[in-house]
Amino acid sequence: MFHVEQSDQSFNFLDHFMHGAHKLGLSFSEEVLGKFGLYYDQLCRWDRSVNLTGLRTERDRTVLLFVDSLAGYLALSDHTSGKIVDIGTGGGFPGIPLKLVLSTLDVVLMEPRSNKTAFLHNIIGKLELQKISVVQRRLEDFNSVGDEEKCDVALCKGVNMDHILPCLDRILKKNGKLVVFRSKNIDNRSRLTGMEVFDEISYELPFGYGSRVLSILKYKP
């Protein structure tokens, strides 16, 4: 879909971001909004020299990264505590936006590329976030950890679900759930080796970016 972008001088990140957040039923304190603004500014600055996002316009970054990440709250609103892992987080999406919304969560950002993990360490420091860590590794190369170290929720946005399903038990608890950000519902459920669809939540992105789905998977009994 083609989007006509405003000029740099006229684009206001927080106006667009808050519009998208309100459509999802979310609102934030001035402190949290300030942190989102700082995050956005740093992302744009780094993106000019390090390809963090692959997105060209400010509106694309705002909607497809920040607002779309917020939609994960629809699947996590009952998780005010616990541990989540964001697999293939890239520039921190959706893990960091969800950490800013649900500050009590313990978040693990998994990203194999060193240029992106450098940004993650930088932005975590600037945002003064606690209980958040970075693992520079692919899930496929990750050694299984004990049950006490495994996560309650795994997030998958912009990563091929088929690549992570065979390795997911290395880091996700047996009673945990996988939240996949998708453009449409899962139609071929036979590919979900060892897992089943627990729920699917539809939502609409603002500014004509279309509909999206959160597919929530759990291990089969």
MONORKA-V199178 format. One record per residue. RES is the residue in one small letter. PSI is psi in whole degrees, -180 to 180 (* if undefined). OMEGA is omega in degrees with one decimal (* if undefined). D_FIRST is the distance of its C-alpha to the first C-alpha in whole Angstrom. Layout:
res: <RES & RES>
psi: <PSI & PSI>
omega: <OMEGA & OMEGA>
d_first: <D_FIRST & D_FIRST>
//
This chain:
res: <m & f & h & v & e & q & s & d & q & s & f & n & f & l & d & h & f & m & h & g & a & h & k & l & g & l & s & f & s & e & e & v & l & g & k & f & g & l & y & y & d & q & l & c & r & w & d & r & s & v & n & l & t & g & l & r & t & e & r & d & r & t & v & l & l & f & v & d & s & l & a & g & y & l & a & l & s & d & h & t & s & g & k & i & v & d & i & g & t & g & g & g & f & p & g & i & p & l & k & l & v & l & s & t & l & d & v & v & l & m & e & p & r & s & n & k & t & a & f & l & h & n & i & i & g & k & l & e & l & q & k & i & s & v & v & q & r & r & l & e & d & f & n & s & v & g & d & e & e & k & c & d & v & a & l & c & k & g & v & n & m & d & h & i & l & p & c & l & d & r & i & l & k & k & n & g & k & l & v & v & f & r & s & k & n & i & d & n & r & s & r & l & t & g & m & e & v & f & d & e & i & s & y & e & l & p & f & g & y & g & s & r & v & l & s & i & l & k & y & k & p>
psi: <136 & 135 & 134 & 119 & 144 & 164 & 161 & -36 & -31 & -16 & 131 & 109 & -51 & -36 & -48 & -42 & -47 & -35 & -46 & -40 & -42 & -35 & -25 & 2 & 23 & 146 & 157 & 157 & 165 & -36 & -46 & -41 & -39 & -38 & -38 & -40 & -42 & -43 & -48 & -46 & -45 & -40 & -46 & -39 & -47 & -34 & -22 & -28 & -27 & 126 & 90 & -34 & -30 & 8 & 142 & -31 & 156 & -38 & -40 & -47 & -44 & -49 & -50 & -23 & -62 & -54 & -45 & -38 & -39 & -29 & -24 & -23 & -31 & -26 & -10 & 4 & -21 & 4 & 74 & -10 & 177 & -177 & 130 & 150 & 133 & 107 & 124 & 49 & -21 & -116 & 16 & 19 & 129 & 3 & -47 & -46 & -40 & -32 & -38 & -30 & -43 & 79 & -21 & -9 & 148 & 117 & 134 & 123 & 116 & 120 & 124 & -21 & 129 & -35 & -33 & -36 & -31 & -43 & -42 & -46 & -40 & -48 & -32 & -42 & -44 & -34 & -5 & 47 & 143 & 160 & 49 & 135 & 162 & 130 & 116 & 85 & 152 & 150 & -36 & -25 & 7 & 130 & 141 & 142 & 166 & 160 & -36 & -20 & -11 & 165 & 155 & -31 & 138 & 138 & 140 & 107 & 120 & 18 & 139 & 116 & -35 & -27 & -29 & -23 & -43 & -20 & -2 & -32 & -9 & -24 & -13 & 133 & 155 & -32 & 14 & -180 & 152 & 127 & 117 & 125 & 120 & 164 & -17 & 168 & 156 & 117 & -29 & 90 & -9 & -18 & -8 & 69 & 117 & -1 & 165 & 156 & 120 & -39 & 157 & 127 & 120 & 147 & 165 & 130 & 150 & 172 & 32 & 20 & -2 & -177 & 154 & 167 & 138 & 114 & 122 & 119 & 146 & 160 & 144 & 144 & *>
omega: <-178.0 & 179.1 & 176.0 & -175.2 & 173.2 & 176.1 & 179.8 & -175.4 & -174.2 & -176.4 & 177.7 & -176.2 & -173.7 & 177.0 & 179.9 & -178.9 & -178.7 & 176.2 & 178.5 & 179.3 & -179.6 & 177.5 & 177.7 & 179.2 & -176.5 & 171.7 & -171.6 & 174.2 & 177.2 & 179.8 & -179.6 & 176.8 & 177.1 & 179.1 & 175.3 & 177.7 & 177.4 & 178.2 & -179.8 & -179.5 & 179.6 & 179.0 & 179.6 & -179.6 & 179.3 & -176.1 & 178.7 & -178.6 & 179.0 & -177.7 & -178.4 & -168.3 & -174.4 & -179.5 & -171.6 & -172.2 & 179.1 & 179.3 & 176.6 & 179.5 & -176.7 & -174.5 & -172.1 & 178.3 & -171.9 & -176.8 & -179.9 & 177.1 & 179.9 & -179.1 & 176.6 & 177.4 & -179.5 & 178.7 & -173.9 & -173.7 & 177.6 & -179.8 & 177.8 & 173.9 & -178.6 & -173.3 & 177.4 & 175.9 & 178.1 & -173.0 & -177.8 & -170.7 & -179.4 & 178.8 & 177.0 & -175.9 & 8.0 & -168.9 & -176.4 & 175.4 & 179.5 & 174.6 & 178.2 & 178.7 & -178.0 & -168.9 & -177.2 & 179.6 & 170.9 & -170.7 & 173.5 & 177.5 & -178.4 & -175.9 & -175.1 & -171.5 & -171.6 & 179.6 & 179.4 & 177.3 & 175.4 & 176.7 & -178.3 & 178.1 & -179.6 & -174.8 & 175.6 & 177.9 & -178.1 & 179.7 & 179.2 & -178.9 & 177.1 & 178.5 & 175.7 & -176.0 & -179.2 & 176.2 & -178.7 & -176.8 & 168.9 & 178.1 & -179.1 & -179.2 & -175.1 & 177.0 & -180.0 & 179.0 & 178.8 & -176.3 & -177.1 & 179.7 & -177.6 & -173.5 & 177.3 & -177.6 & 171.4 & 179.6 & -178.8 & 179.2 & 179.5 & 178.7 & 179.5 & -177.6 & -177.9 & -179.3 & -174.0 & -176.6 & -178.7 & -175.5 & -168.5 & -177.3 & 177.0 & -173.2 & -177.6 & 178.5 & -178.0 & 177.8 & -179.3 & 178.9 & 177.3 & 178.0 & -176.7 & 176.1 & -173.3 & 175.5 & 178.8 & -180.0 & 175.5 & -178.4 & 179.7 & -173.9 & 178.6 & -179.3 & -175.0 & -176.2 & 176.4 & -178.8 & 177.2 & 179.6 & 178.5 & -178.9 & 172.1 & -175.5 & 179.3 & 176.0 & -176.3 & 173.7 & -177.7 & 172.7 & 174.1 & -179.7 & 170.6 & -176.2 & 178.5 & -178.7 & 166.8 & 176.4 & -177.6 & -176.5 & 173.5 & 176.6 & 175.1 & 179.6 & *>
d_first: <0 & 4 & 7 & 10 & 13 & 16 & 19 & 21 & 24 & 22 & 20 & 22 & 21 & 23 & 22 & 18 & 20 & 22 & 20 & 18 & 22 & 23 & 21 & 22 & 25 & 26 & 28 & 30 & 33 & 33 & 34 & 31 & 29 & 30 & 30 & 26 & 26 & 28 & 26 & 23 & 25 & 27 & 23 & 22 & 26 & 26 & 22 & 24 & 26 & 25 & 22 & 21 & 18 & 16 & 13 & 14 & 13 & 15 & 13 & 11 & 15 & 16 & 13 & 12 & 16 & 18 & 17 & 16 & 19 & 21 & 20 & 23 & 25 & 25 & 27 & 29 & 31 & 34 & 34 & 36 & 37 & 37 & 35 & 32 & 30 & 27 & 26 & 25 & 24 & 23 & 23 & 24 & 21 & 22 & 26 & 27 & 25 & 26 & 30 & 29 & 29 & 32 & 34 & 37 & 35 & 36 & 33 & 32 & 30 & 30 & 28 & 30 & 29 & 31 & 29 & 27 & 30 & 32 & 29 & 29 & 33 & 33 & 30 & 33 & 36 & 34 & 33 & 36 & 35 & 38 & 38 & 35 & 35 & 33 & 34 & 33 & 33 & 31 & 31 & 33 & 35 & 36 & 40 & 40 & 42 & 44 & 43 & 44 & 41 & 39 & 36 & 35 & 31 & 29 & 25 & 23 & 19 & 17 & 20 & 21 & 23 & 25 & 27 & 28 & 30 & 33 & 33 & 33 & 36 & 37 & 36 & 35 & 38 & 39 & 38 & 35 & 31 & 28 & 25 & 22 & 18 & 16 & 13 & 16 & 19 & 22 & 23 & 25 & 28 & 30 & 28 & 29 & 33 & 35 & 32 & 31 & 29 & 30 & 27 & 24 & 22 & 19 & 18 & 15 & 13 & 13 & 11 & 9 & 8 & 9 & 12 & 14 & 18 & 20 & 23 & 26 & 29 & 32 & 35 & 37 & 40>
//
